Amino acid sequence: MPEALVIGAGQSGGPLAGALARAGWSVTLVEREHVGGTCVNEGCTPTKTMIASAHAAHVARHSAALGVHAGTVRVDLGQIVDRVQGIVGSFREGSEAGIVQAGVQLVYGSARFTGVREVEVALNGGGTRQLRADSVFINAGARPRMPEVPGLADVGAMTSREILHLRDLPTHLLILGGGYISLEFAQLFARLGSRVTVIDTGPRLLPHEDEDVAASLRQALEAEGVGFVLGAQLARAERSGEEVTLHLTGQDASQDGGRTLCGSHLLVAVGRIPNTETLNVQATGAALDKHGFIVVDDHLQAAEGVYALGDIKGGPAFTHISYDDYRIVRDAVLHGQQRRVSERPAPYTLFTDPQLGRVGLDRQQAQKLDRPTRIYTLPMTSVARAIETGATAGLMRAVVDDQTDQLLGVTVLGPEGGEIMSALQLAMMGSLTATTLRNAVLAHPTLSESINNLFMGVPEVVQGKREAAG
Ligand SMILES: Cc1cc2nc3c(=O)[nH]c(=O)nc-3n(C[C@H](O)[C@H](O)[C@H](O)COP(=O)(O)OP(=O)(O)OC[C@H]3O[C@@H](n4cnc5c(N)ncnc54)[C@H](O)[C@@H]3O)c2cc1C
């Protein structure tokens, strides 16, 4: 019977352990904290559940604009957190039950490689255990990065893990870092009733997004009271009583209260680092890149018989990517199929309101291509359903190959932007053309109906680098 050792019960480790066990393998899964990993316990599930509460608070506060006058809105963060933890617990227990029922041996402890496909597990209950297997699958994930800044370690800063357990609303939440995780928390806490200020080193938000998209999102968040201090570096942090003080340097640092910013709470959201430093993966023959991620080939193999899946291998850090890593590895080891990581799309959604859905190329990426593209943009103010529901912030954008008329990428910033993007992603997967989408009969008045209008507009023609140079 083939033997497998899976390290980490994240979004690929758990499903892979179950699939291998059901296929007749002898499987041991080592997990140091909780089944379901980041997504279920401290990532997607709790944040999106909290965002639902924040949305309810926002609707209640702003319903007067739609002619509905609600009473005073009272937010009970403790009740919200209890609801979040109830849902998290049910997801986690469901995953754990599925793994155990599949016949996987689940060991709670911290694994460390001691040789090629050999680990020592420091058991959570005490003691150690040596394990070895023919094949090893590493899904040990990543964790929040805490930068080394004088004073930061002593001010009680929270990461995305601790903030989920607050039971009292911060009066003024400072958020260091202006990326995707930061912006979701910023709007969520602003909607629940906190004052929120986001501090980032960059001159603008979300440099990986088109400038007008990032600006439109910033405008929407500012309209809800989120403050931004951009182009600022944290030089020093200190706490005095209930207050955290950040000393900032940089071009915009003189705005919004000067070079010193005070708040009641500090969330640090400046990126995530892989959980590799105590794993000693080099003992298996695998290598780490300069950021500590495990280096893998296009089939996720890190060394002979050793695979790395999910966030720990670097690249797009999303649940659906980690889950697809599971499918790639499962199909390789059980069915001899060789699907490549480089061939798959990497869509994502930012769960702010307006929501941002992205797949494939955006405008700034299209401008770097060596062939002509057409770029269609439709503001949400032109979408009937958005006007009817009072949610007109944002835009839809599609990049189309001028020769084939096929979609190369989609950006949707707007109500249910992730859902509309996914509809267009399916069109991309089916190689539908812009002309087909322009003429598709879509139900009125859905948000997706605006796909017709998107492709009815006059496109911006981008000639591509080669033509432009000529
Ligand atoms: C706040 C937040 C919001 C997010 N929102 C989204 C979202 O909306 N959509 C989305 O797609 N993604 C989101 N993500 C990212 C997503 O959670 C991760 O990409 C996803 O969980 C994939 O993780 P993984 O499978 O690589 O590993 P993880 O889920 O991190 O699991 C790794 C597991 O390995 C265990 N482990 C680590 N080291 C060891 C060891 N030495 N021995 C034994 N066990 C070990 C850990 O305890 C953990 O359970 C979010 C992340 C955060 C932090």
The ligand as an SDF file (V2000), in Angstrom:
LIG
                    3D

 53 58  0  0  0  0  0  0  0  0999 V2000
   -7.8430   37.7360    6.3590 C   0  0  0  0  0  0  0  0  0  0  0  0
   -7.7090   36.8690    5.1470 C   0  0  0  0  0  0  0  0  0  0  0  0
   -8.7150   36.8600    4.2020 C   0  0  0  0  0  0  0  0  0  0  0  0
   -8.6060   36.0480    3.0900 C   0  0  0  0  0  0  0  0  0  0  0  0
   -9.6180   36.0760    2.1680 N   0  0  0  0  0  0  0  0  0  0  0  0
   -9.5410   35.2860    1.0780 C   0  0  0  0  0  0  0  0  0  0  0  0
  -10.6000   35.2670    0.1320 C   0  0  0  0  0  0  0  0  0  0  0  0
  -11.6030   35.9570    0.2630 O   0  0  0  0  0  0  0  0  0  0  0  0
  -10.4810   34.4380   -0.9350 N   0  0  0  0  0  0  0  0  0  0  0  0
   -9.3830   33.6530   -1.1250 C   0  0  0  0  0  0  0  0  0  0  0  0
   -9.3290   32.9190   -2.0990 O   0  0  0  0  0  0  0  0  0  0  0  0
   -8.3580   33.6620   -0.2440 N   0  0  0  0  0  0  0  0  0  0  0  0
   -8.4130   34.4540    0.8460 C   0  0  0  0  0  0  0  0  0  0  0  0
   -7.3890   34.4440    1.7520 N   0  0  0  0  0  0  0  0  0  0  0  0
   -6.1950   33.5820    1.4890 C   0  0  0  0  0  0  0  0  0  0  0  0
   -6.5110   32.1370    1.8400 C   0  0  0  0  0  0  0  0  0  0  0  0
   -6.9630   32.0470    3.1620 O   0  0  0  0  0  0  0  0  0  0  0  0
   -5.2940   31.2200    1.6310 C   0  0  0  0  0  0  0  0  0  0  0  0
   -4.7450   31.4730    0.3810 O   0  0  0  0  0  0  0  0  0  0  0  0
   -5.7700   29.7780    1.7020 C   0  0  0  0  0  0  0  0  0  0  0  0
   -6.1830   29.4840    3.0150 O   0  0  0  0  0  0  0  0  0  0  0  0
   -4.7520   28.7440    1.2270 C   0  0  0  0  0  0  0  0  0  0  0  0
   -3.9300   28.3580    2.2460 O   0  0  0  0  0  0  0  0  0  0  0  0
   -3.0910   27.0220    2.1680 P   0  0  0  0  0  0  0  0  0  0  0  0
   -3.9560   25.8980    1.7190 O   0  0  0  0  0  0  0  0  0  0  0  0
   -1.8660   27.2760    1.4280 O   0  0  0  0  0  0  0  0  0  0  0  0
   -2.6640   26.8320    3.6780 O   0  0  0  0  0  0  0  0  0  0  0  0
   -3.3920   27.2030    5.0110 P   0  0  0  0  0  0  0  0  0  0  0  0
   -4.8600   27.2650    4.8310 O   0  0  0  0  0  0  0  0  0  0  0  0
   -2.7220   28.3800    5.5780 O   0  0  0  0  0  0  0  0  0  0  0  0
   -3.0980   25.9280    5.8950 O   0  0  0  0  0  0  0  0  0  0  0  0
   -1.8220   25.5850    6.3360 C   0  0  0  0  0  0  0  0  0  0  0  0
   -1.9580   24.6780    7.5430 C   0  0  0  0  0  0  0  0  0  0  0  0
   -0.6980   24.1410    7.8530 O   0  0  0  0  0  0  0  0  0  0  0  0
   -0.5440   24.1000    9.2530 C   0  0  0  0  0  0  0  0  0  0  0  0
    0.9010   24.0560    9.5280 N   0  0  0  0  0  0  0  0  0  0  0  0
    1.8180   25.0390    9.3110 C   0  0  0  0  0  0  0  0  0  0  0  0
    3.0550   24.6120    9.6410 N   0  0  0  0  0  0  0  0  0  0  0  0
    2.9150   23.3460   10.0910 C   0  0  0  0  0  0  0  0  0  0  0  0
    3.8240   22.3600   10.5930 C   0  0  0  0  0  0  0  0  0  0  0  0
    5.1280   22.6150   10.6960 N   0  0  0  0  0  0  0  0  0  0  0  0
    3.3330   21.1620   10.9520 N   0  0  0  0  0  0  0  0  0  0  0  0
    2.0150   20.8850   10.8660 C   0  0  0  0  0  0  0  0  0  0  0  0
    1.1070   21.7780   10.4070 N   0  0  0  0  0  0  0  0  0  0  0  0
    1.5590   22.9860   10.0130 C   0  0  0  0  0  0  0  0  0  0  0  0
   -1.2370   25.3620    9.7320 C   0  0  0  0  0  0  0  0  0  0  0  0
   -1.6410   25.2460   11.0770 O   0  0  0  0  0  0  0  0  0  0  0  0
   -2.4340   25.4190    8.7760 C   0  0  0  0  0  0  0  0  0  0  0  0
   -3.5730   24.7840    9.2980 O   0  0  0  0  0  0  0  0  0  0  0  0
   -7.4650   35.2270    2.9050 C   0  0  0  0  0  0  0  0  0  0  0  0
   -6.4510   35.2170    3.8620 C   0  0  0  0  0  0  0  0  0  0  0  0
   -6.5690   36.0280    4.9770 C   0  0  0  0  0  0  0  0  0  0  0  0
   -5.4700   36.0110    6.0020 C   0  0  0  0  0  0  0  0  0  0  0  0
  1  2  1  0
  2  3  1  0
  2 52  2  0
  3  4  2  0
  4  5  1  0
  4 50  1  0
  5  6  2  0
  6  7  1  0
  6 13  1  0
  7  8  2  0
  7  9  1  0
  9 10  1  0
 10 11  2  0
 10 12  1  0
 12 13  2  0
 13 14  1  0
 14 15  1  0
 14 50  1  0
 15 16  1  0
 16 17  1  0
 16 18  1  0
 18 19  1  0
 18 20  1  0
 20 21  1  0
 20 22  1  0
 22 23  1  0
 23 24  1  0
 24 25  2  0
 24 26  1  0
 24 27  1  0
 27 28  1  0
 28 29  2  0
 28 30  1  0
 28 31  1  0
 31 32  1  0
 32 33  1  0
 33 34  1  0
 33 48  1  0
 34 35  1  0
 35 36  1  0
 35 46  1  0
 36 37  1  0
 36 45  1  0
 37 38  2  0
 38 39  1  0
 39 40  1  0
 39 45  2  0
 40 41  1  0
 40 42  2  0
 42 43  1  0
 43 44  2  0
 44 45  1  0
 46 47  1  0
 46 48  1  0
 48 49  1  0
 50 51  2  0
 51 52  1  0
 52 53  1  0
M  END
$$$$
